[in-house]
């Protein structure tokens, strides 16, 4: 049974805010998108800058949603 376009799987990935978790999550996103599903990765702007080029050049259905992380407001900068 084929899926209609409105019932295609859509994965939303939220990697743990740690560098060691980010790159494997992007690899998982690429594998999933390579199988024809839509993937959205939710991350901060700084983390998105680290992998956006590799996602953009792949031509896969991977979206990046950026959320602001209030590092300065909580004294982390």
mmCIF file of the N, C-alpha and C atoms, coordinates in Angstrom:
data_MODEL
# 
_entry.id   MODEL 
# 
loop_
_atom_site.group_PDB 
_atom_site.id 
_atom_site.type_symbol 
_atom_site.label_atom_id 
_atom_site.label_alt_id 
_atom_site.label_comp_id 
_atom_site.label_asym_id 
_atom_site.label_entity_id 
_atom_site.label_seq_id 
_atom_site.pdbx_PDB_ins_code 
_atom_site.Cartn_x 
_atom_site.Cartn_y 
_atom_site.Cartn_z 
_atom_site.occupancy 
_atom_site.B_iso_or_equiv 
_atom_site.pdbx_formal_charge 
_atom_site.auth_seq_id 
_atom_site.auth_comp_id 
_atom_site.auth_asym_id 
_atom_site.auth_atom_id 
_atom_site.pdbx_PDB_model_num 
ATOM 1   N N  . UNK A 1 1  ? 0.842  -1.171 0.000  1.00 0.00 ? 1  UNK A N  1 
ATOM 2   C CA . UNK A 1 1  ? 0.000  0.000  0.000  1.00 0.00 ? 1  UNK A CA 1 
ATOM 3   C C  . UNK A 1 1  ? 0.891  1.239  0.000  1.00 0.00 ? 1  UNK A C  1 
ATOM 4   N N  . UNK A 1 2  ? 0.705  2.121  -0.940 1.00 0.00 ? 2  UNK A N  1 
ATOM 5   C CA . UNK A 1 2  ? 1.495  3.347  -1.038 1.00 0.00 ? 2  UNK A CA 1 
ATOM 6   C C  . UNK A 1 2  ? 0.909  4.417  -0.128 1.00 0.00 ? 2  UNK A C  1 
ATOM 7   N N  . UNK A 1 3  ? 1.797  5.236  0.405  1.00 0.00 ? 3  UNK A N  1 
ATOM 8   C CA . UNK A 1 3  ? 1.362  6.344  1.250  1.00 0.00 ? 3  UNK A CA 1 
ATOM 9   C C  . UNK A 1 3  ? 1.031  7.548  0.390  1.00 0.00 ? 3  UNK A C  1 
ATOM 10  N N  . UNK A 1 4  ? -0.015 8.253  0.747  1.00 0.00 ? 4  UNK A N  1 
ATOM 11  C CA . UNK A 1 4  ? -0.293 9.505  0.038  1.00 0.00 ? 4  UNK A CA 1 
ATOM 12  C C  . UNK A 1 4  ? 0.669  10.561 0.540  1.00 0.00 ? 4  UNK A C  1 
ATOM 13  N N  . UNK A 1 5  ? 0.808  11.651 -0.200 1.00 0.00 ? 5  UNK A N  1 
ATOM 14  C CA . UNK A 1 5  ? 1.773  12.687 0.178  1.00 0.00 ? 5  UNK A CA 1 
ATOM 15  C C  . UNK A 1 5  ? 1.443  13.302 1.529  1.00 0.00 ? 5  UNK A C  1 
ATOM 16  N N  . UNK A 1 6  ? 0.183  13.314 1.924  1.00 0.00 ? 6  UNK A N  1 
ATOM 17  C CA . UNK A 1 6  ? -0.179 13.904 3.207  1.00 0.00 ? 6  UNK A CA 1 
ATOM 18  C C  . UNK A 1 6  ? 0.124  12.976 4.380  1.00 0.00 ? 6  UNK A C  1 
ATOM 19  N N  . UNK A 1 7  ? 0.382  11.709 4.111  1.00 0.00 ? 7  UNK A N  1 
ATOM 20  C CA . UNK A 1 7  ? 0.673  10.787 5.202  1.00 0.00 ? 7  UNK A CA 1 
ATOM 21  C C  . UNK A 1 7  ? 2.125  10.308 5.188  1.00 0.00 ? 7  UNK A C  1 
ATOM 22  N N  . UNK A 1 8  ? 2.991  11.027 4.501  1.00 0.00 ? 8  UNK A N  1 
ATOM 23  C CA . UNK A 1 8  ? 4.414  10.687 4.501  1.00 0.00 ? 8  UNK A CA 1 
ATOM 24  C C  . UNK A 1 8  ? 4.985  10.910 5.901  1.00 0.00 ? 8  UNK A C  1 
ATOM 25  N N  . UNK A 1 9  ? 5.864  10.039 6.352  1.00 0.00 ? 9  UNK A N  1 
ATOM 26  C CA . UNK A 1 9  ? 6.476  10.226 7.667  1.00 0.00 ? 9  UNK A CA 1 
ATOM 27  C C  . UNK A 1 9  ? 7.290  11.515 7.729  1.00 0.00 ? 9  UNK A C  1 
ATOM 28  N N  . UNK A 1 10 ? 7.280  12.129 8.878  1.00 0.00 ? 10 UNK A N  1 
ATOM 29  C CA . UNK A 1 10 ? 8.056  13.344 9.123  1.00 0.00 ? 10 UNK A CA 1 
ATOM 30  C C  . UNK A 1 10 ? 8.713  13.175 10.488 1.00 0.00 ? 10 UNK A C  1 
ATOM 31  N N  . UNK A 1 11 ? 10.032 13.123 10.488 1.00 0.00 ? 11 UNK A N  1 
ATOM 32  C CA . UNK A 1 11 ? 10.785 12.968 11.727 1.00 0.00 ? 11 UNK A CA 1 
ATOM 33  C C  . UNK A 1 11 ? 11.239 14.336 12.211 1.00 0.00 ? 11 UNK A C  1 
ATOM 34  N N  . UNK A 1 12 ? 11.080 14.591 13.499 1.00 0.00 ? 12 UNK A N  1 
ATOM 35  C CA . UNK A 1 12 ? 11.578 15.813 14.127 1.00 0.00 ? 12 UNK A CA 1 
ATOM 36  C C  . UNK A 1 12 ? 12.657 15.374 15.107 1.00 0.00 ? 12 UNK A C  1 
ATOM 37  N N  . UNK A 1 13 ? 13.882 15.834 14.868 1.00 0.00 ? 13 UNK A N  1 
ATOM 38  C CA . UNK A 1 13 ? 15.027 15.436 15.686 1.00 0.00 ? 13 UNK A CA 1 
ATOM 39  C C  . UNK A 1 13 ? 15.486 16.615 16.532 1.00 0.00 ? 13 UNK A C  1 
ATOM 40  N N  . UNK A 1 14 ? 15.669 16.359 17.819 1.00 0.00 ? 14 UNK A N  1 
ATOM 41  C CA . UNK A 1 14 ? 16.153 17.391 18.734 1.00 0.00 ? 14 UNK A CA 1 
ATOM 42  C C  . UNK A 1 14 ? 17.400 16.830 19.412 1.00 0.00 ? 14 UNK A C  1 
ATOM 43  N N  . UNK A 1 15 ? 18.579 17.164 18.885 1.00 0.00 ? 15 UNK A N  1 
ATOM 44  C CA . UNK A 1 15 ? 19.802 16.623 19.482 1.00 0.00 ? 15 UNK A CA 1 
ATOM 45  C C  . UNK A 1 15 ? 20.083 17.253 20.840 1.00 0.00 ? 15 UNK A C  1 
ATOM 46  N N  . UNK A 1 16 ? 20.672 16.483 21.727 1.00 0.00 ? 16 UNK A N  1 
ATOM 47  C CA . UNK A 1 16 ? 21.118 16.980 23.019 1.00 0.00 ? 16 UNK A CA 1 
ATOM 48  C C  . UNK A 1 16 ? 22.139 18.076 22.762 1.00 0.00 ? 16 UNK A C  1 
ATOM 49  N N  . UNK A 1 17 ? 22.119 19.125 23.544 1.00 0.00 ? 17 UNK A N  1 
ATOM 50  C CA . UNK A 1 17 ? 22.988 20.288 23.318 1.00 0.00 ? 17 UNK A CA 1 
ATOM 51  C C  . UNK A 1 17 ? 24.440 19.980 23.692 1.00 0.00 ? 17 UNK A C  1 
ATOM 52  N N  . UNK A 1 18 ? 25.040 19.081 22.963 1.00 0.00 ? 18 UNK A N  1 
ATOM 53  C CA . UNK A 1 18 ? 26.419 18.676 23.203 1.00 0.00 ? 18 UNK A CA 1 
ATOM 54  C C  . UNK A 1 18 ? 27.023 18.292 21.856 1.00 0.00 ? 18 UNK A C  1 
ATOM 55  N N  . UNK A 1 19 ? 28.224 18.728 21.587 1.00 0.00 ? 19 UNK A N  1 
ATOM 56  C CA . UNK A 1 19 ? 28.828 18.513 20.278 1.00 0.00 ? 19 UNK A CA 1 
ATOM 57  C C  . UNK A 1 19 ? 28.891 17.040 19.895 1.00 0.00 ? 19 UNK A C  1 
ATOM 58  N N  . UNK A 1 20 ? 29.115 16.167 20.835 1.00 0.00 ? 20 UNK A N  1 
ATOM 59  C CA . UNK A 1 20 ? 29.207 14.744 20.529 1.00 0.00 ? 20 UNK A CA 1 
ATOM 60  C C  . UNK A 1 20 ? 27.893 14.121 20.083 1.00 0.00 ? 20 UNK A C  1 
ATOM 61  N N  . UNK A 1 21 ? 26.792 14.800 20.334 1.00 0.00 ? 21 UNK A N  1 
ATOM 62  C CA . UNK A 1 21 ? 25.483 14.286 19.942 1.00 0.00 ? 21 UNK A CA 1 
ATOM 63  C C  . UNK A 1 21 ? 25.015 14.874 18.620 1.00 0.00 ? 21 UNK A C  1 
ATOM 64  N N  . UNK A 1 22 ? 25.522 16.024 18.263 1.00 0.00 ? 22 UNK A N  1 
ATOM 65  C CA . UNK A 1 22 ? 25.025 16.755 17.105 1.00 0.00 ? 22 UNK A CA 1 
ATOM 66  C C  . UNK A 1 22 ? 25.353 16.053 15.781 1.00 0.00 ? 22 UNK A C  1 
ATOM 67  N N  . UNK A 1 23 ? 26.600 15.720 15.560 1.00 0.00 ? 23 UNK A N  1 
ATOM 68  C CA . UNK A 1 23 ? 26.990 15.126 14.280 1.00 0.00 ? 23 UNK A CA 1 
ATOM 69  C C  . UNK A 1 23 ? 26.359 13.753 14.035 1.00 0.00 ? 23 UNK A C  1 
ATOM 70  N N  . UNK A 1 24 ? 26.291 12.862 15.031 1.00 0.00 ? 24 UNK A N  1 
ATOM 71  C CA . UNK A 1 24 ? 25.574 11.605 14.784 1.00 0.00 ? 24 UNK A CA 1 
ATOM 72  C C  . UNK A 1 24 ? 24.088 11.826 14.476 1.00 0.00 ? 24 UNK A C  1 
ATOM 73  N N  . UNK A 1 25 ? 23.478 12.834 15.083 1.00 0.00 ? 25 UNK A N  1 
ATOM 74  C CA . UNK A 1 25 ? 22.072 13.124 14.793 1.00 0.00 ? 25 UNK A CA 1 
ATOM 75  C C  . UNK A 1 25 ? 21.904 13.601 13.357 1.00 0.00 ? 25 UNK A C  1 
ATOM 76  N N  . UNK A 1 26 ? 22.863 14.376 12.854 1.00 0.00 ? 26 UNK A N  1 
ATOM 77  C CA . UNK A 1 26 ? 22.810 14.825 11.461 1.00 0.00 ? 26 UNK A CA 1 
ATOM 78  C C  . UNK A 1 26 ? 22.992 13.628 10.528 1.00 0.00 ? 26 UNK A C  1 
ATOM 79  N N  . UNK A 1 27 ? 23.862 12.703 10.901 1.00 0.00 ? 27 UNK A N  1 
ATOM 80  C CA . UNK A 1 27 ? 24.023 11.480 10.099 1.00 0.00 ? 27 UNK A CA 1 
ATOM 81  C C  . UNK A 1 27 ? 22.714 10.687 10.045 1.00 0.00 ? 27 UNK A C  1 
ATOM 82  N N  . UNK A 1 28 ? 22.026 10.588 11.180 1.00 0.00 ? 28 UNK A N  1 
ATOM 83  C CA . UNK A 1 28 ? 20.732 9.900  11.209 1.00 0.00 ? 28 UNK A CA 1 
ATOM 84  C C  . UNK A 1 28 ? 19.728 10.627 10.326 1.00 0.00 ? 28 UNK A C  1 
ATOM 85  N N  . UNK A 1 29 ? 19.732 11.963 10.379 1.00 0.00 ? 29 UNK A N  1 
ATOM 86  C CA . UNK A 1 29 ? 18.815 12.753 9.542  1.00 0.00 ? 29 UNK A CA 1 
ATOM 87  C C  . UNK A 1 29 ? 19.065 12.476 8.063  1.00 0.00 ? 29 UNK A C  1 
ATOM 88  N N  . UNK A 1 30 ? 20.332 12.383 7.672  1.00 0.00 ? 30 UNK A N  1 
ATOM 89  C CA . UNK A 1 30 ? 20.666 12.112 6.272  1.00 0.00 ? 30 UNK A CA 1 
ATOM 90  C C  . UNK A 1 30 ? 20.208 10.715 5.849  1.00 0.00 ? 30 UNK A C  1 
ATOM 91  N N  . UNK A 1 31 ? 20.368 9.744  6.732  1.00 0.00 ? 31 UNK A N  1 
ATOM 92  C CA . UNK A 1 31 ? 19.933 8.379  6.414  1.00 0.00 ? 31 UNK A CA 1 
ATOM 93  C C  . UNK A 1 31 ? 18.420 8.338  6.239  1.00 0.00 ? 31 UNK A C  1 
ATOM 94  N N  . UNK A 1 32 ? 17.699 8.958  7.166  1.00 0.00 ? 32 UNK A N  1 
ATOM 95  C CA . UNK A 1 32 ? 16.235 8.977  7.071  1.00 0.00 ? 32 UNK A CA 1 
ATOM 96  C C  . UNK A 1 32 ? 15.774 9.690  5.804  1.00 0.00 ? 32 UNK A C  1 
ATOM 97  N N  . UNK A 1 33 ? 16.361 10.867 5.538  1.00 0.00 ? 33 UNK A N  1 
ATOM 98  C CA . UNK A 1 33 ? 15.971 11.630 4.351  1.00 0.00 ? 33 UNK A CA 1 
ATOM 99  C C  . UNK A 1 33 ? 16.323 10.874 3.076  1.00 0.00 ? 33 UNK A C  1 
ATOM 100 N N  . UNK A 1 34 ? 17.389 10.098 3.112  1.00 0.00 ? 34 UNK A N  1 
ATOM 101 C CA . UNK A 1 34 ? 17.764 9.287  1.963  1.00 0.00 ? 34 UNK A CA 1 
ATOM 102 C C  . UNK A 1 34 ? 16.732 8.212  1.634  1.00 0.00 ? 34 UNK A C  1 
ATOM 103 N N  . UNK A 1 35 ? 15.904 7.890  2.609  1.00 0.00 ? 35 UNK A N  1 
ATOM 104 C CA . UNK A 1 35 ? 14.820 6.920  2.400  1.00 0.00 ? 35 UNK A CA 1 
ATOM 105 C C  . UNK A 1 35 ? 13.509 7.611  2.028  1.00 0.00 ? 35 UNK A C  1 
ATOM 106 N N  . UNK A 1 36 ? 13.581 8.906  1.750  1.00 0.00 ? 36 UNK A N  1 
ATOM 107 C CA . UNK A 1 36 ? 12.411 9.610  1.233  1.00 0.00 ? 36 UNK A CA 1 
ATOM 108 C C  . UNK A 1 36 ? 11.496 10.252 2.247  1.00 0.00 ? 36 UNK A C  1 
ATOM 109 N N  . UNK A 1 37 ? 11.896 10.309 3.503  1.00 0.00 ? 37 UNK A N  1 
ATOM 110 C CA . UNK A 1 37 ? 11.047 10.969 4.493  1.00 0.00 ? 37 UNK A CA 1 
ATOM 111 C C  . UNK A 1 37 ? 11.537 12.392 4.729  1.00 0.00 ? 37 UNK A C  1 
ATOM 112 N N  . UNK A 1 38 ? 10.665 13.220 5.252  1.00 0.00 ? 38 UNK A N  1 
ATOM 113 C CA . UNK A 1 38 ? 11.040 14.586 5.603  1.00 0.00 ? 38 UNK A CA 1 
ATOM 114 C C  . UNK A 1 38 ? 11.590 14.578 7.020  1.00 0.00 ? 38 UNK A C  1 
ATOM 115 N N  . UNK A 1 39 ? 12.675 15.320 7.223  1.00 0.00 ? 39 UNK A N  1 
ATOM 116 C CA . UNK A 1 39 ? 13.306 15.398 8.536  1.00 0.00 ? 39 UNK A CA 1 
ATOM 117 C C  . UNK A 1 39 ? 13.469 16.868 8.904  1.00 0.00 ? 39 UNK A C  1 
ATOM 118 N N  . UNK A 1 40 ? 13.133 17.199 10.138 1.00 0.00 ? 40 UNK A N  1 
ATOM 119 C CA . UNK A 1 40 ? 13.376 18.535 10.672 1.00 0.00 ? 40 UNK A CA 1 
ATOM 120 C C  . UNK A 1 40 ? 14.292 18.392 11.876 1.00 0.00 ? 40 UNK A C  1 
ATOM 121 N N  . UNK A 1 41 ? 15.380 19.160 11.878 1.00 0.00 ? 41 UNK A N  1 
ATOM 122 C CA . UNK A 1 41 ? 16.311 19.178 13.000 1.00 0.00 ? 41 UNK A CA 1 
ATOM 123 C C  . UNK A 1 41 ? 16.108 20.504 13.720 1.00 0.00 ? 41 UNK A C  1 
ATOM 124 N N  . UNK A 1 42 ? 15.864 20.441 15.015 1.00 0.00 ? 42 UNK A N  1 
ATOM 125 C CA . UNK A 1 42 ? 15.684 21.649 15.818 1.00 0.00 ? 42 UNK A CA 1 
ATOM 126 C C  . UNK A 1 42 ? 16.965 21.867 16.600 1.00 0.00 ? 42 UNK A C  1 
ATOM 127 N N  . UNK A 1 43 ? 17.564 23.052 16.444 1.00 0.00 ? 43 UNK A N  1 
ATOM 128 C CA . UNK A 1 43 ? 18.837 23.334 17.095 1.00 0.00 ? 43 UNK A CA 1 
ATOM 129 C C  . UNK A 1 43 ? 19.024 24.840 17.245 1.00 0.00 ? 43 UNK A C  1 
ATOM 130 N N  . UNK A 1 44 ? 20.132 25.228 17.840 1.00 0.00 ? 44 UNK A N  1 
ATOM 131 C CA . UNK A 1 44 ? 20.447 26.647 18.019 1.00 0.00 ? 44 UNK A CA 1 
ATOM 132 C C  . UNK A 1 44 ? 21.155 27.181 16.774 1.00 0.00 ? 44 UNK A C  1 
ATOM 133 N N  . UNK A 1 45 ? 21.165 28.505 16.585 1.00 0.00 ? 45 UNK A N  1 
ATOM 134 C CA . UNK A 1 45 ? 21.845 29.073 15.412 1.00 0.00 ? 45 UNK A CA 1 
ATOM 135 C C  . UNK A 1 45 ? 23.330 28.709 15.331 1.00 0.00 ? 45 UNK A C  1 
ATOM 136 N N  . UNK A 1 46 ? 24.038 28.698 16.460 1.00 0.00 ? 46 UNK A N  1 
ATOM 137 C CA . UNK A 1 46 ? 25.470 28.354 16.427 1.00 0.00 ? 46 UNK A CA 1 
ATOM 138 C C  . UNK A 1 46 ? 25.685 26.911 15.996 1.00 0.00 ? 46 UNK A C  1 
ATOM 139 N N  . UNK A 1 47 ? 24.876 26.016 16.499 1.00 0.00 ? 47 UNK A N  1 
ATOM 140 C CA . UNK A 1 47 ? 25.009 24.615 16.089 1.00 0.00 ? 47 UNK A CA 1 
ATOM 141 C C  . UNK A 1 47 ? 24.598 24.426 14.636 1.00 0.00 ? 47 UNK A C  1 
ATOM 142 N N  . UNK A 1 48 ? 23.572 25.138 14.198 1.00 0.00 ? 48 UNK A N  1 
ATOM 143 C CA . UNK A 1 48 ? 23.120 25.028 12.804 1.00 0.00 ? 48 UNK A CA 1 
ATOM 144 C C  . UNK A 1 48 ? 24.218 25.465 11.844 1.00 0.00 ? 48 UNK A C  1 
ATOM 145 N N  . UNK A 1 49 ? 24.993 26.467 12.227 1.00 0.00 ? 49 UNK A N  1 
ATOM 146 C CA . UNK A 1 49 ? 26.069 26.955 11.365 1.00 0.00 ? 49 UNK A CA 1 
ATOM 147 C C  . UNK A 1 49 ? 27.129 25.878 11.136 1.00 0.00 ? 49 UNK A C  1 
ATOM 148 N N  . UNK A 1 50 ? 27.269 24.957 12.058 1.00 0.00 ? 50 UNK A N  1 
ATOM 149 C CA . UNK A 1 50 ? 28.290 23.909 11.946 1.00 0.00 ? 50 UNK A CA 1 
ATOM 150 C C  . UNK A 1 50 ? 27.967 22.856 10.895 1.00 0.00 ? 50 UNK A C  1 
ATOM 151 N N  . UNK A 1 51 ? 26.687 22.622 10.637 1.00 0.00 ? 51 UNK A N  1 
ATOM 152 C CA . UNK A 1 51 ? 26.345 21.535 9.721  1.00 0.00 ? 51 UNK A CA 1 
ATOM 153 C C  . UNK A 1 51 ? 25.460 21.953 8.563  1.00 0.00 ? 51 UNK A C  1 
ATOM 154 N N  . UNK A 1 52 ? 25.066 23.201 8.474  1.00 0.00 ? 52 UNK A N  1 
ATOM 155 C CA . UNK A 1 52 ? 24.151 23.635 7.408  1.00 0.00 ? 52 UNK A CA 1 
ATOM 156 C C  . UNK A 1 52 ? 24.706 23.376 6.014  1.00 0.00 ? 52 UNK A C  1 
ATOM 157 N N  . UNK A 1 53 ? 25.997 23.579 5.805  1.00 0.00 ? 53 UNK A N  1 
ATOM 158 C CA . UNK A 1 53 ? 26.589 23.384 4.485  1.00 0.00 ? 53 UNK A CA 1 
ATOM 159 C C  . UNK A 1 53 ? 26.464 21.932 4.029  1.00 0.00 ? 53 UNK A C  1 
ATOM 160 N N  . UNK A 1 54 ? 26.722 20.995 4.933  1.00 0.00 ? 54 UNK A N  1 
ATOM 161 C CA . UNK A 1 54 ? 26.640 19.584 4.533  1.00 0.00 ? 54 UNK A CA 1 
ATOM 162 C C  . UNK A 1 54 ? 25.201 19.168 4.250  1.00 0.00 ? 54 UNK A C  1 
ATOM 163 N N  . UNK A 1 55 ? 24.242 19.739 4.950  1.00 0.00 ? 55 UNK A N  1 
ATOM 164 C CA . UNK A 1 55 ? 22.833 19.427 4.680  1.00 0.00 ? 55 UNK A CA 1 
ATOM 165 C C  . UNK A 1 55 ? 22.406 20.054 3.364  1.00 0.00 ? 55 UNK A C  1 
ATOM 166 N N  . UNK A 1 56 ? 22.774 21.312 3.143  1.00 0.00 ? 56 UNK A N  1 
ATOM 167 C CA . UNK A 1 56 ? 22.378 22.009 1.919  1.00 0.00 ? 56 UNK A CA 1 
ATOM 168 C C  . UNK A 1 56 ? 22.949 21.338 0.674  1.00 0.00 ? 56 UNK A C  1 
ATOM 169 N N  . UNK A 1 57 ? 24.175 20.844 0.758  1.00 0.00 ? 57 UNK A N  1 
ATOM 170 C CA . UNK A 1 57 ? 24.814 20.252 -0.418 1.00 0.00 ? 57 UNK A CA 1 
ATOM 171 C C  . UNK A 1 57 ? 24.298 18.847 -0.720 1.00 0.00 ? 57 UNK A C  1 
ATOM 172 N N  . UNK A 1 58 ? 23.610 18.230 0.229  1.00 0.00 ? 58 UNK A N  1 
ATOM 173 C CA . UNK A 1 58 ? 23.135 16.865 0.027  1.00 0.00 ? 58 UNK A CA 1 
ATOM 174 C C  . UNK A 1 58 ? 21.886 16.749 -0.820 1.00 0.00 ? 58 UNK A C  1 
ATOM 175 N N  . UNK A 1 59 ? 21.123 17.838 -0.947 1.00 0.00 ? 59 UNK A N  1 
ATOM 176 C CA . UNK A 1 59 ? 19.897 17.809 -1.740 1.00 0.00 ? 59 UNK A CA 1 
ATOM 177 C C  . UNK A 1 59 ? 18.795 16.943 -1.147 1.00 0.00 ? 59 UNK A C  1 
ATOM 178 N N  . UNK A 1 60 ? 18.863 16.689 0.150  1.00 0.00 ? 60 UNK A N  1 
ATOM 179 C CA . UNK A 1 60 ? 17.866 15.852 0.808  1.00 0.00 ? 60 UNK A CA 1 
ATOM 180 C C  . UNK A 1 60 ? 16.788 16.715 1.457  1.00 0.00 ? 60 UNK A C  1 
ATOM 181 N N  . UNK A 1 61 ? 15.688 16.086 1.822  1.00 0.00 ? 61 UNK A N  1 
ATOM 182 C CA . UNK A 1 61 ? 14.574 16.803 2.439  1.00 0.00 ? 61 UNK A CA 1 
ATOM 183 C C  . UNK A 1 61 ? 14.804 16.931 3.944  1.00 0.00 ? 61 UNK A C  1 
ATOM 184 N N  . UNK A 1 62 ? 15.784 17.791 4.297  1.00 0.00 ? 62 UNK A N  1 
ATOM 185 C CA . UNK A 1 62 ? 16.103 18.051 5.701  1.00 0.00 ? 62 UNK A CA 1 
ATOM 186 C C  . UNK A 1 62 ? 15.938 19.544 5.944  1.00 0.00 ? 62 UNK A C  1 
ATOM 187 N N  . UNK A 1 63 ? 15.099 19.864 6.913  1.00 0.00 ? 63 UNK A N  1 
ATOM 188 C CA . UNK A 1 63 ? 14.902 21.265 7.290  1.00 0.00 ? 63 UNK A CA 1 
ATOM 189 C C  . UNK A 1 63 ? 15.563 21.503 8.635  1.00 0.00 ? 63 UNK A C  1 
ATOM 190 N N  . UNK A 1 64 ? 16.037 22.720 8.836  1.00 0.00 ? 64 UNK A N  1 
ATOM 191 C CA . UNK A 1 64 ? 16.647 23.096 10.107 1.00 0.00 ? 64 UNK A CA 1 
ATOM 192 C C  . UNK A 1 64 ? 15.825 24.233 10.694 1.00 0.00 ? 64 UNK A C  1 
ATOM 193 N N  . UNK A 1 65 ? 15.289 24.003 11.880 1.00 0.00 ? 65 UNK A N  1 
ATOM 194 C CA . UNK A 1 65 ? 14.565 25.043 12.603 1.00 0.00 ? 65 UNK A CA 1 
ATOM 195 C C  . UNK A 1 65 ? 15.463 25.511 13.735 1.00 0.00 ? 65 UNK A C  1 
ATOM 196 N N  . UNK A 1 66 ? 15.719 26.804 13.757 1.00 0.00 ? 66 UNK A N  1 
ATOM 197 C CA . UNK A 1 66 ? 16.619 27.358 14.759 1.00 0.00 ? 66 UNK A CA 1 
ATOM 198 C C  . UNK A 1 66 ? 15.829 28.023 15.877 1.00 0.00 ? 66 UNK A C  1 
ATOM 199 N N  . UNK A 1 67 ? 16.206 27.704 17.104 1.00 0.00 ? 67 UNK A N  1 
ATOM 200 C CA . UNK A 1 67 ? 15.616 28.342 18.278 1.00 0.00 ? 67 UNK A CA 1 
ATOM 201 C C  . UNK A 1 67 ? 16.728 29.095 18.999 1.00 0.00 ? 67 UNK A C  1 
ATOM 202 N N  . UNK A 1 68 ? 16.399 30.244 19.494 1.00 0.00 ? 68 UNK A N  1 
ATOM 203 C CA . UNK A 1 68 ? 17.386 31.049 20.210 1.00 0.00 ? 68 UNK A CA 1 
ATOM 204 C C  . UNK A 1 68 ? 17.659 30.433 21.581 1.00 0.00 ? 68 UNK A C  1 
ATOM 205 N N  . UNK A 1 69 ? 18.928 30.374 21.941 1.00 0.00 ? 69 UNK A N  1 
ATOM 206 C CA . UNK A 1 69 ? 19.325 29.885 23.257 1.00 0.00 ? 69 UNK A CA 1 
ATOM 207 C C  . UNK A 1 69 ? 19.805 31.086 24.054 1.00 0.00 ? 69 UNK A C  1 
ATOM 208 N N  . UNK A 1 70 ? 19.170 31.399 25.170 1.00 0.00 ? 70 UNK A N  1 
ATOM 209 C CA . UNK A 1 70 ? 19.497 32.626 25.915 1.00 0.00 ? 70 UNK A CA 1 
ATOM 210 C C  . UNK A 1 70 ? 20.756 32.483 26.770 1.00 0.00 ? 70 UNK A C  1 
ATOM 211 N N  . UNK A 1 71 ? 21.887 32.205 26.143 1.00 0.00 ? 71 UNK A N  1 
ATOM 212 C CA . UNK A 1 71 ? 23.130 31.973 26.883 1.00 0.00 ? 71 UNK A CA 1 
ATOM 213 C C  . UNK A 1 71 ? 23.544 33.189 27.704 1.00 0.00 ? 71 UNK A C  1 
ATOM 214 N N  . UNK A 1 72 ? 23.486 34.374 27.118 1.00 0.00 ? 72 UNK A N  1 
ATOM 215 C CA . UNK A 1 72 ? 23.900 35.585 27.834 1.00 0.00 ? 72 UNK A CA 1 
ATOM 216 C C  . UNK A 1 72 ? 22.978 35.867 29.014 1.00 0.00 ? 72 UNK A C  1 
ATOM 217 N N  . UNK A 1 73 ? 21.695 35.651 28.817 1.00 0.00 ? 73 UNK A N  1 
ATOM 218 C CA . UNK A 1 73 ? 20.728 35.945 29.868 1.00 0.00 ? 73 UNK A CA 1 
ATOM 219 C C  . UNK A 1 73 ? 20.902 35.066 31.104 1.00 0.00 ? 73 UNK A C  1 
ATOM 220 N N  . UNK A 1 74 ? 21.441 33.873 30.922 1.00 0.00 ? 74 UNK A N  1 
ATOM 221 C CA . UNK A 1 74 ? 21.635 32.975 32.062 1.00 0.00 ? 74 UNK A CA 1 
ATOM 222 C C  . UNK A 1 74 ? 23.095 32.894 32.499 1.00 0.00 ? 74 UNK A C  1 
ATOM 223 N N  . UNK A 1 75 ? 23.928 33.799 31.964 1.00 0.00 ? 75 UNK A N  1 
ATOM 224 C CA . UNK A 1 75 ? 25.314 33.910 32.399 1.00 0.00 ? 75 UNK A CA 1 
ATOM 225 C C  . UNK A 1 75 ? 26.272 32.883 31.833 1.00 0.00 ? 75 UNK A C  1 
ATOM 226 N N  . UNK A 1 76 ? 25.990 32.345 30.660 1.00 0.00 ? 76 UNK A N  1 
ATOM 227 C CA . UNK A 1 76 ? 26.874 31.350 30.059 1.00 0.00 ? 76 UNK A CA 1 
ATOM 228 C C  . UNK A 1 76 ? 27.854 31.932 29.054 1.00 0.00 ? 76 UNK A C  1 
ATOM 229 N N  . UNK A 1 77 ? 27.765 33.214 28.785 1.00 0.00 ? 77 UNK A N  1 
ATOM 230 C CA . UNK A 1 77 ? 28.676 33.834 27.816 1.00 0.00 ? 77 UNK A CA 1 
ATOM 231 C C  . UNK A 1 77 ? 29.533 34.850 28.513 1.00 0.00 ? 77 UNK A C  1 
# 
